[in-house]
Amino acid sequence: MMNEIIRKQHIQQRRRFAPLPLNTSRFRVAPKVQHIQRFSPSFKPAVYTDLPVSIPAKPMVLAFLAGIGIAFFAGILFSPWPAGLERFVLPAEPAGTAAKLKAYIHQNISDSIDAGESETIPLALTEQFAWQSYRVRNGDTLLGIAKSFNLSIDAIIALNGITNARSLRSGTVLKIPNMDGIPYRVKKGDSLSKISQTWGIPMEAILDANDLSSDVINPGTQLFLPGARLSSVELKQVLGNLFIYPVSGRLTSFFGWRNDPFTGVRRFHAAIDIAQDIGFPVGASMDGRVSTTGYNSVYGNYIILSHDGGYQTMYAHLSAINVKKGERVKQKQKIGEVGNTGYSTGPHLHFAIFKNGRAMNPLELLGK
């Protein structure tokens, strides 16, 4: 009896948990599934309903291939490898020092890549110096000619040996260089590296501009230094701006031979005399340093200034001296006052200019 009861309970238990009969009519090929149902009556399906069973096969393949393509091109675009030098195309082989020039440019490009900076070459190293002729016309000025050829005025002045810009005349034939720079004659003891360092010009630029195949140079050789400029003293001298009149007034005596106003004896007057009232301020004709001041029977109270370029200026017959030895002065700065001291026939300024100890005609150096 007990066995029979147990057997019946076992059969009923198996029937309770037996799988439901499969109804194939409920499973259609569709993009969505029916709501998931559980045996628990408290289950309330809400969020995970109407989800797609699968993605169509064709779009999956396309998406997969697109992903591979994007990854491939992104790898090329954002590659950490450094850019190769083959991307930089060197210009045609220049005349002269082609191998050195190529090595110079190659090294500069490599350095700029390593430093993460852009390449900067200050001079057109592939250009060789040459010049053309130009005939000066009415109304031309050195500055205007230089601007028309996109050059510095230094290049035209230096190449043509111009010492006074005011002496430019119509019909004069000038040499016009094809690049900025000035000529330079090699001196004893010079070397190309020394010239390069002194003027701040790459040695390769000098080699190429002059079509030199070697850095060996001899004294007396004429070079063209691309990019070089005249000193401010030289340029001001040519333009007539190096010195200014120390006082305004009337010229009473010129530079050169004259009869002595006291004795009538013919003597050389190494200065100009400018008449002005006593006490009138005297200004420095050029920036410089007070070399000495003093008094003697000929010049009376005097001042001597030293300037760049080997120049000195002298101011004599002063009534007062307003500077001291060793003092630095600026152009136009008051240094003294007009007087009548020493060997003088009346109140005036005796003004002289010397270069390397030789007397110069002030009127050839003074501005207008």
Secondary structure by P-SEA (a helix, b strand, c coil): caaaaaaaaaaaaaaaacccccccccccccccccccccccccccccccccccccccaaaaaaaaaaaaaaaaaaaaaaccccccccccccccccccaaaaaaaaaaaaaaaaaaacbbbbbcccccbbbbbbbbbbcccccaaaaaaaacccaaaaaaaacccccccccccbbbbbbcbbbbbbbbcccccaaaaaaaacccaaaaaaaaccccccccccbbbbbccccccaaaaaaaacccccccccccccccccccccccccccccccbbbbbbcccccccccccccccccccccccccbbbbbbccbbbbbbccccccccccccccccccccbbbbbcccccccccbbbbbcccccccccccccc
